[in-house]
Amino acid sequence: MEDITGAPHCPADTVELRDRVAAFVRDRVVPHEPVLDAGGPEAAATLRQLQAEAKAAGLWALPLPSELGGQGLPLRSYAHVAEAEGASDHGPAALGSAPLLDALMLWRHGSPGVRDRCAERLVAGEIRACYAMTEPDTPGTDPFLTATRAVPGEDGTWRVSGRKWFISGAADADLVTVLARTDGEPADREGLSLLLVPTCSPGFSVVRELPVFGASGQWEIGLEEVVVDGDHLIGERGKALAVAGERLQLGRTLRCLRWLGQAARAFGLMRERAVTRTRSRGPLGDLQLVQSHVFESLLALRTTRPLVYEAVARLDAGLDAHIEVGLAKVAAARTLHQVADAAIQVHGAAGLGPDTALPALFRTGRAARILDGPDELHITSVARRVLRTA
């Protein structure tokens, strides 16, 4: 079916690439989603095979810096590709763009030794990294209350102790970037630092898996007097939130693009169902309530996309984008949640079972309103910034 969801103009030199990525996700990744969603050894083997196919097709690490072995696609172009690969939750990992935030962070803020040992291997897919910020007993919206602590030793190392949770991919990661307090006490606005912790270190443990609505991929970790080399400090001591803020703005925008891709996928499933499903009195799409679901979903997609691409434009230009990213994050999360819910309603019982991607899309949409900061955090943050400039 024709795409009528209002995708913005794609640069001419990116159209073919976007279409190739869309075809790869549709034809190679989507058929393997049940296996990939389940996790475990079979999922890992399947992902490795998909990654090998992506490399062979010249689609690997498209947005990663060329200095690190990526293809250096700029954000303004990659945004269109990100929607296409994001149609599946597993698209970014299969195509090698998932390490983008970690690779950029190490490249820009890591010590020379860390960059040399880790950055290129991360881009090549030889090692994996994850990011640990939130804690079980600390509000995720208030990093100043971080209880994980890193104590400097006389030999220049750090000893890190604490717990972190809801960490994507922690069970298979080789490295984890940990937000820890290196100075001061909880609630102090200074004194937080980022440390790159090898997961093979004594004292590091994966405590448990944290399924999100039954899906695997999130984990809780423990750190008990884990010794970390001094050159594994990312950025300046006590200045973690500056690095984290840079990472979060780009990360949230990328998530928005991928959520748009998934919302468009849910819309396509709903539209097809409305057209092809017949009743004794005609097609399902003849019902006004079904038409209302289609209209409201299309409206949500077409009004959300400009907000997301405005955030992309400001980040690509190196401008402050706090307001734009906040608006985009709330809108994109709501849109995916709304459109997936409407598509399930139009499918009826078929939308609840394993024969469509709708349960997974709905799960992602609902979780999106909490992950990367709940809606309430972004609403408050944007409103405060707007009122300060009044």
N, C-alpha and C positions, 0 to 999 in steps of 0.2 A: 504494500500500500504506500501511497505517496506520503512523505513526511510533511505534515501541516502544523507541526508543533512550534513553528516560529524560530527555527535555528538561525542565528545571525549569519551575515555574510562571511564566508570562509575565504581567506586569501587564496588566490589562484594557485600559488605554488604549494598549497597545503591540502587542496581538495583531494587529489589522488591518494596522498598519504592517509588522510582521514578515512577515506573509503576503504583502503586496504586494511587499516586497523579495525574498522567496523566489521569487515568481512571475516577477519581472523577471529575476532571475539565471537561473532555469530556462529561461525562454522566449526571452530576448533575449541574455544573455551566453554561456551554455553552447554554443549552436549556433555561435558565432564563436570558440570556444576554439582550434581548429587554426590559424586565421589569427593570433590574438593571441599564441599561443605562438611562432609563427615570427618575430615581430618584423618590423622594416622599415617602409617607407612604407605598405603596405596595412594593417598592424596599427595604425599610428598613425591612419590615416583611419577605420578601424573603431571604434577607441576613442573618437574624437571624436564619431562618430555615436551611439554608445551613451550617452555623456555628455550629449549634447543631448536624447536621449530621457529620461534620468533626470531632467534638469532640468524637462522638460515634464510629467513625471509627478509632480513634487513630491517626489522621492526624493533630491534632491541634497544632499550635505554634511550629512547628518543629525546627526552628533555634533559638528560644528564649532561653535565659539562663535558665538552669535547676534550678538555685537558685531562680528564679522568677516564677517557675511553667511551664516553657517551656520544650522542649525535648532536648535542648542542641546540636543539630546537628551542627558539625563544618562546617565552610564555604566551605572547599574543597569538602565536601559531599553535603552540601545544594545547591551548585551551580547547580548540575544536577537536583535537585528537583525544584529549582527556574525557570529553563527553562520550566519544565513541568507545574508548577502552573501558570507561566506567560503567557501561551498560551491564557489565557483570562485576560483582565484587572482586572476582579473581583476575580481572583483566590487567590491572596494574602490575600485579606480581608476575603474571605470565609474560608480560611484555617488558619487564625490567625497569619500569618507571617507579615502582613502589619505594625504592631506596632514595628517591630524590631529596627528601627533607634531610635525611641523615647524611647523605653525601655532601650536600651544600653546607650543612653545619660544620662537618669536619674540614671541608675545604676552606671555608671562610674563617673558622674560629679554632680549629685544632692546632696543636703544636706541629712543627715540621715532622717529628718522628711519627706521630699519629697519622698525619696525612700520607706519609710515605708507606707506612705499614698497612693502612686500612682502606683509604679512600678508593683507590683503583680496584682493589679486590671486591669492595662493596658494589661498585658499579658493574663489575664483571659477573656478579652473582656468585662469587666464590665464597663469600661470607655473608651473614645476615645481621642486621642491627634492629633494635627497637628502642623505644623512648618511654621512660618511667617517670611520671610526674605526680599522679594522684595517689592518695593513700587511703586505706580502709577507714581510719578514724579521724580523717581531716577533710573538711569540705573541699571538693575539687575546685570550687570557685574562689578559694582563698589560699593561694600558694604561700602567703606569708606565715601560715600556721604549719608549714612543712615540719614534720618531726624527724624525718631521716637526717642523720647527722654524719658529717665527715670530719674526722679529727686528724690534724697534721702530725706526722711523726718526725723525729729528729733526723731521720735518714732521707727526708724529702718525700716520702710516700704519704698516702692518706689511708685512714681506716674508716670504712663506711658501714653504718649499721642502720637498719630500718626495714620497713615493709612498703611495697608498692602494689597497686592493683589496676585491673582493666588495662593491661598492656598487650597490645596486638602483637602476636607472633613470638612471645617471650620464650615459649618452650623450644623453639628451633633456632633461637638467636645465638650468635657468637659474641655479640657486644650489646650492651644496654647502656644508654645514657641516662644517668640518675640525677634528679634534682635533689640536692641535699643542703642542709644548713652547715656552713663552714665557720660562721661567725655570728655572734649575737644569740638571741633567744627567739622562739616562736612568737610571731606577730611583728617582729622587727621588719622593716621594709628593706633593709639591706642585709647582706650576709648570706645570700643563697648562691650556690655555685652548681655547675654541671660537671659531672665526672663520667668518663667513659670506662665502664666496668666490663672486663672479659667475663663471660658467663662460666668459664671453666675455673674461675678463681675459687679457692677454698673459702667456705662461708657463704657462697651464693647458692640459693636453692629456688626451684620452682615449687611453690607451696601447693597450688591447686589450679585447676582450670575453672574459668568463670563463664559458663555458657550463657549467651545472650539470647533469650527466648528459644533455647534449645540448640543454638548454633555454636560451634567451636570457634576458637581463635583468640579469646581473651584469657589472660592469666594473672595470677597473683604471685609475686616473688618475695623472697626474704634475703636480707643481707646481714650477716653477723660477723662483724669485725673483718670485712673483706679488705684486703690490702690492695691499693691501687697506686700505680706509679705516678709520680708527680707530673710527668708530661701528659697525663691523661685528663688534666683539667681542660675543659672546653671553654674558651673565652677567658675573661679575667675573673679572678677570685672575687666573689661577692656580687658579680654582675650577671647572674644567670638569667634574670628576667628580661634583659635586653636581647640576649640571644634567643630565649624562648619566645619572646614577642615577635621577632622576625620570622621564626619558624612557624608560629601559630597563624600569622596572617596568611602566609602562602599556603600552609596546610589546610586551613579552613576553606580557602578559595578553591583549592584542588578538590576537596571533598564536595563542595557545592557543584562543581562541574560534573563530577561523577554521579552525584545524586540527580542532576538534570538528565544524564544519560539513562539512569534507571527509571526515572519518572516517565521519560519518553517511551521506554520499553513497556512499562505498565500501560501507558495510554494506547500504544499499538495493540496490545493484547485485548484491551477493553473494546477498542474500535472494531477489531476483527470479530470478537464475540458478538457484538451488537449487530453486525452485518450478516454473519453466517448462521447464527443460532435462530432457528425458526420455531414458532409455536403453531397451534391450530389456526390462529388468527393472523399469522404473518411473522415477519422478522422481529426479533427482540428490539431492534433499534426503532421500531415504530412506536414504542411506548414512550410517553412524554417523560416519565421519571428516568428512564434510561438516557434519553436525550439530555436531560438536566445534568446527569453525571458526566456525560461527554462534554457538554458546554463548560461546566464549572472546572473540569480538569484541564481543558484546553486554555481557559482563561488563566488558571494558575500557572501553567507552563509559560504562556506568552508574557505574562507580567513579571515572572521571576527571572527569566533569562536576561533581560536588560540589566537587572540589578547585579547579577553575577558577572556579566561581562564589563560592567562599569568598574567593579572591583579589580578584575583582570587588567583593565587598561591603566588604572592608577598604580597598581603594583609593577606593571611592566615599565611604566614611566618613572619608577622610583619615588613616587609620591606617597604621602601618608594616606592610608586607606582604612583606618579604623572604622569609620562610619559605614563606608561602602561594604566592607567585609562583614560587619555586624548585621546590616540589612540583608545581605545576600545569604548569610548563614541561616538566619531565621526563616527567610522566605523559601530557600531551597529545601530545608528540612521539612517544613510544613507541606510544600508541594509534593514531595515524594510520598509523604505519609498520606496526604489527601488523595492523590491519584491512585496509589496502590490500593487504598481502601475502597475507592469507587470501582476500580477494576474487579476487585474481589466481589463486591456487591452485584455487579453485572454478571459475573460468572456463576453466582449462586454457590452451591455446594462444591462445584468443580474448582472454585477459587480457593478452597480451604485445603485441598489435598495435594498430593505430590506430582500431579500431572502438569502443573504450570509453575512458573517462577514466582508467582504472586505472593505466596507466603514469605519467601525470602525477601522480596522487595518491600513488603509491608513491615517486616521485622527491621530491615535497615532503616526505613523511614521513621519508625517509632523511636528506634535507638538514636537516630540523628538529632532528635530534639533534646537529647541529653548529652551525648558525646560531643567533644570539642566545645564544651560550655553549653549549659542548658539555655533554652530560649530566654528565660528571665534574665540571665546574666547579660546577654547581648542587648536586650531591650533596655535595661538600665544603663548599660555602658554607652550606647548610642544616644539615649535621651540626655544623659549628663553632658556629653560632648556638645550636643546641639544647644543645650541651654547655656553652656559656658560661653558660646559664641554669639548669644543673642544680644 
